């Protein structure tokens, strides 16, 4: 947690120490190289030196501009459910980053609703899927905005209201994966975590997005918790209501792209957070570390340990042989729209129509 916090404090400029200033200078020296490589890649696609390839089925991409969590996972799952309801047989294509935790999280959440295909090469993945499952009617690209080789019929970009522009700088000095102007490639923008900023900040962000792409965000969404799951490793577990931990002391442990948002939401639903261990996205846990965290929760007076489904995917493997007696709850996350749900649904239906074969 401390290391990650220091990095973000350096990027944001809130660390005004000499060490922070020196680190910012070093990161700034690296940014022009990243910017040049990004510009060359974009130019390659613009002039046709780099090709895009159709995936063989209507395709929607869910992506972002910044490194870190903007809510792609719950948005992808929301879209899959909507596509299934419309009569599609979707497949989710994703990179399969590091330990494959995101792919497994999708599998557990979507079960039989969609095939999950992790492969850094989305084009090759789509070809393999259609050979094995030719009845697939559409593809959903998870984190696909920068994966431009895969042609898409609908490009959705998520902007996190709490840090929309990644401290205003490209990696590694800031969190932007591309310049803000890249947002013009998007067909529609969805602002996430809209409930975690005030109305004035949200209105300013809407104006910035409209200036960039010529239209305001199509929707505003919140990362809502609908309850908790609790149970033994590698088992579905039982579902608990959202007020299960109300008034009780808990400890949080999280290794996702935006752990601050997790801590913020956790504080709304429990009595007191005795400690929140914030780790890097895709953190690789060990059994020793998990046991230490459980011991810390007990020592600090917590009555339960709360984490995410994404983290639990890795925990369940490590704890399978010796499941702890201490209560571990994982938050059940859902995408809730403040507005724009119908407009988004209509856009998806227009760009990803269901053909007659979908219901055969």
Buried (B, 14 or more C-beta within 10 A) or exposed (E): BEEBBBBBBBBBEEBEEEEBEEBBEEBBEEBEEBBEEBEEBBEEBEEEEBEEEEBBBBBBBBBBBBBBBBBBBBBBBBBBBBBBEBEBBBBBBBBBBEBBBBBBBBBBBBEEBBBBBBBEBBBBBBBEBBEEEEEBBBBBBBBBBBBBBBBBBBBBBBBBBBBBBBBBBBBBBBBBBBBBEBBEBBBBBBBBBBBBBEEEBBEEBBEBBEEBBEEBBBBBBBBBBEBBBBBEBEEEBEEBEBEBBEEBBBBBBBBBBBBBBBBBBBBEBBEEBBBBBBBBBBBEBEEEBBBEBBEBBBEEEBBBBBBBBBBBBBBBBBBEEEBBEBBBBBBBBBBBBEBBBEBBBEBBEEBBBBEEEBEE
